Amino acid sequence: MLNCYAEFINTEMEKQEMSISALSRGAGVPHSTISQIVRGKVSPQIGTFERICDALGYDLIMMKRIDKKVKEN
């Protein structure tokens, strides 16, 4: 599951040419926390993931659908 979050965030950051610092500022989440998440070291808390999704331009409800698909596989 950790890699699911890391993969999604890394992919979106790459598509949007966004750095960890820019995502950190946009989401209001410490740089160190985002760094750990994108490296697959920790799983984000729901509120943190919601802020990250928002900063990336995604709605958390949509992300819940992705999460459900990953759990099914």
C-alpha positions, 0 to 999 in steps of 0.5 A: 500500500505504501508504494501505491501512494508513493507511485501516485504522488511521484507520477503526478509530481513528474507530470506537473513538473512539481518539486517536493518543495513546491508540493510541500508549500501547496499542501501545507505539509512538511517537506520531510513528510512528503519526502518520506511518503514519496520514498515509500517509507511512510503511509500518509494520514488521511488528512495529509493525503487529502491536502496532497491530493488537493495540491496536485489538483485531485479530489480525495473521493476519486483517490478512494476509488483508486485505493479500493482498486489497489486493495482488490488486486 
